[in-house]
Amino acid sequence: MKKYQAILFDLDGTLLPMDMDTFSKGYLHTLADEMKKYGYSEQTLLPAMWRGVDSMVKNDGEKTNCDVFWETFASILGQQVYGDIPHFDDFYAGRFNDAVKYTSPTENAKRAVEYARACADKVILATNPMFPTDAVKARLQWSGLKYEDFDYATDYTNSHFCKPNPKYFEEIAEKFSLDPQNCLMVGNNALEDAKASMAAGFSSFLLTECLICDGDMPSCHVGTFDDLFEFLK
């Protein structure tokens, strides 16, 4: 019998080390440059994007994050944005890959997933679901992993909540009939990954390589990738 029903991994800053501010600014600037050809300006596009992100964070679960994002985005820039969704999708399937330069891939990512696979029935990519599927697949590829390495991965089309809302983790547990007390969340953000998952009943391991902690450290397992490997043994 394996130790856990499921082990969940965050992506940005965890399996894919990065500085979130540097990555966000760099990738959004590239997006704005790409969307100029379709009549968007960086001065109006980026504030609308951030408003859409805020709406996803505040999602009450009635709609998917995808629907909430585009409704907010269209309310600011106009209903014609719905016709441009294929252009945004093309960006995430293509030029978005330029943003790998704002990350620092590590071989520890693949190793961590292999360890998790050995001691859990399911391995789930619990990345904050604010991106379309192609953007998740791209970032996994940068990290040396594949979408198929996971039993499930959250994105903005299949999720109704975002971190740090504990309901994000509750939705995953309900989907797979998981007992949260028999699941482990691995991430680098003290609030979004550790405290939020623990509020939903999960155990948590907080990685320190790209640690984000703006307040008190949570009462959970804390350490480096090497510490995580020892813990999973």
C-alpha positions in Angstrom: 0.0 0.0 0.0 1.4 3.4 -0.9 1.9 6.1 1.6 -0.4 8.7 0.1 -3.6 8.7 -2.0 -2.2 11.7 -3.9 0.7 14.0 -3.9 0.1 17.4 -5.4 2.8 19.7 -6.9 2.8 23.4 -7.5 4.5 24.4 -10.8 5.8 28.0 -10.8 8.5 28.4 -8.2 8.3 24.7 -7.3 8.8 22.3 -10.2 9.9 25.3 -12.3 12.1 27.6 -10.2 11.5 31.3 -11.1 11.1 34.8 -9.7 7.4 35.3 -10.1 7.6 39.1 -10.7 10.3 38.7 -13.3 8.4 35.9 -15.1 5.1 37.7 -15.0 6.5 41.0 -16.3 8.5 39.3 -19.0 5.8 37.1 -20.3 3.1 39.7 -20.3 5.3 42.1 -22.2 5.8 39.4 -24.8 2.1 38.8 -24.9 1.4 42.5 -25.4 3.9 42.7 -28.2 2.3 39.7 -29.9 -1.2 41.2 -29.6 -0.3 44.5 -31.1 -1.0 43.0 -34.6 -4.7 42.5 -33.4 -5.1 46.1 -32.3 -4.3 45.8 -28.6 -2.0 48.2 -26.8 0.1 47.3 -23.8 -1.3 50.2 -21.8 -4.8 48.8 -22.0 -4.2 45.1 -22.4 -2.1 44.5 -19.2 -4.5 46.3 -16.8 -7.4 44.3 -18.2 -5.4 41.1 -17.8 -4.7 41.8 -14.2 -8.4 42.6 -13.6 -9.2 39.2 -15.1 -6.7 37.5 -12.8 -8.2 39.3 -9.8 -11.6 38.0 -10.8 -10.3 34.5 -11.0 -8.8 34.8 -7.5 -12.2 35.9 -6.3 -14.2 33.3 -8.2 -17.1 31.9 -6.1 -17.3 28.7 -7.9 -20.4 29.4 -10.0 -18.4 29.5 -13.2 -15.0 28.2 -14.4 -12.0 30.5 -14.0 -11.9 30.7 -17.8 -15.4 32.1 -18.1 -14.8 34.5 -15.2 -11.6 35.8 -16.8 -13.1 36.4 -20.2 -16.2 38.0 -18.9 -14.1 40.5 -16.9 -11.7 41.0 -19.8 -14.5 41.7 -22.2 -16.3 44.0 -19.8 -13.2 46.3 -20.0 -12.0 46.0 -23.6 -15.3 45.1 -25.3 -17.2 42.0 -26.5 -15.0 41.7 -29.6 -12.3 40.1 -27.5 -14.2 36.8 -27.7 -13.4 36.7 -31.4 -9.7 37.1 -30.5 -9.5 34.1 -28.1 -7.9 31.9 -30.9 -5.2 34.5 -31.2 -4.5 34.4 -27.5 -4.5 30.6 -27.6 -2.0 30.7 -30.5 0.3 32.8 -28.4 0.3 30.3 -25.5 0.9 27.4 -27.9 3.8 29.3 -29.6 5.6 32.5 -28.6 4.8 32.0 -24.9 7.8 29.5 -25.0 10.1 32.5 -25.3 9.3 33.1 -21.6 11.5 30.1 -20.6 14.3 32.6 -20.3 12.7 34.0 -17.2 12.8 30.6 -15.4 15.5 28.4 -14.1 14.7 24.7 -14.8 16.1 22.1 -12.5 16.6 18.3 -12.8 15.0 18.1 -9.4 11.6 18.5 -10.9 11.6 15.1 -12.7 13.2 13.4 -9.7 10.5 14.8 -7.4 7.7 13.5 -9.6 9.4 10.1 -9.8 9.7 9.9 -6.0 6.0 10.9 -5.7 4.9 8.3 -8.2 6.6 5.6 -6.0 4.7 6.5 -2.9 1.3 7.9 -4.0 -1.6 6.5 -6.0 -2.0 9.7 -7.9 0.4 12.6 -8.8 -1.5 15.8 -9.5 -0.2 19.1 -10.9 -1.8 21.7 -8.6 -0.7 24.8 -10.4 -2.7 27.9 -9.8 -5.4 27.6 -12.5 -5.0 31.0 -14.2 -3.6 29.8 -17.6 -5.0 27.8 -20.5 -3.9 24.2 -21.0 -1.3 25.0 -23.6 0.5 27.3 -21.2 0.5 24.6 -18.5 2.0 22.1 -21.0 4.6 24.6 -22.1 5.8 25.3 -18.6 6.0 21.6 -17.8 8.1 21.1 -20.9 10.5 23.8 -19.8 10.8 21.9 -16.4 11.7 18.6 -18.2 8.3 17.1 -17.5 5.3 16.1 -19.7 1.6 16.7 -19.2 1.2 12.9 -19.2 3.5 12.6 -16.1 0.5 13.6 -14.0 -2.9 12.0 -13.4 -4.5 15.4 -13.5 -3.5 19.0 -14.0 -5.5 22.1 -13.1 -5.9 25.0 -15.5 -8.4 27.8 -16.0 -10.8 25.6 -18.0 -11.3 22.9 -15.4 -11.2 24.8 -12.1 -13.7 27.0 -10.3 -11.4 28.4 -7.6 -7.8 29.7 -7.3 -5.2 29.5 -4.6 -5.2 30.7 -1.8 -8.9 29.7 -1.5 -9.0 26.3 0.3 -11.9 25.4 -2.0 -9.4 25.0 -4.8 -8.0 22.0 -2.9 -11.4 20.8 -1.8 -12.5 20.7 -5.5 -9.5 18.4 -6.4 -10.2 16.1 -3.4 -13.9 15.9 -4.3 -13.1 15.2 -8.0 -11.0 12.1 -7.1 -12.8 11.1 -3.8 -9.6 11.8 -1.9 -9.2 11.9 1.8 -7.3 15.2 2.3 -5.6 13.7 5.4 -4.0 11.1 3.2 -2.7 13.7 0.6 0.4 15.9 0.5 0.8 19.3 -1.2 4.3 20.4 -2.3 4.8 24.0 -3.1 7.0 27.1 -2.5 4.3 29.6 -1.4 3.6 29.7 2.3 0.1 31.1 1.9 -1.1 29.7 -1.5 0.4 26.2 -1.2 0.9 25.4 2.4 -1.6 27.3 4.5 -4.4 27.0 1.9 -4.0 23.3 1.5 -3.7 22.7 5.2 -6.9 24.6 5.7 -8.5 22.0 3.4 -7.1 19.2 5.5 -4.0 18.3 3.4 -0.5 17.8 4.7 2.1 20.1 3.2 5.7 20.3 2.4 7.1 23.8 1.8 10.1 24.0 -0.5 12.6 26.7 0.3 14.5 27.1 -3.0 12.1 29.8 -4.3 10.3 30.4 -1.0 7.5 33.0 -0.9 6.5 33.9 2.6 5.1 37.3 3.5 4.1 36.4 7.1 4.5 33.6 9.6 5.8 30.3 8.5 3.2 27.6 8.5 3.5 24.6 10.8 4.4 22.0 8.2 7.4 20.2 6.7 9.9 22.7 5.3 13.1 22.1 3.4 15.0 21.9 0.1 14.4 19.4 -2.7 17.0 17.1 -1.0 15.0 17.3 2.2 11.8 16.4 0.2 13.5 13.4 -1.3 14.5 12.1 2.1 11.0 12.8 3.4 9.4 10.8 0.6 11.7 7.9 1.1 
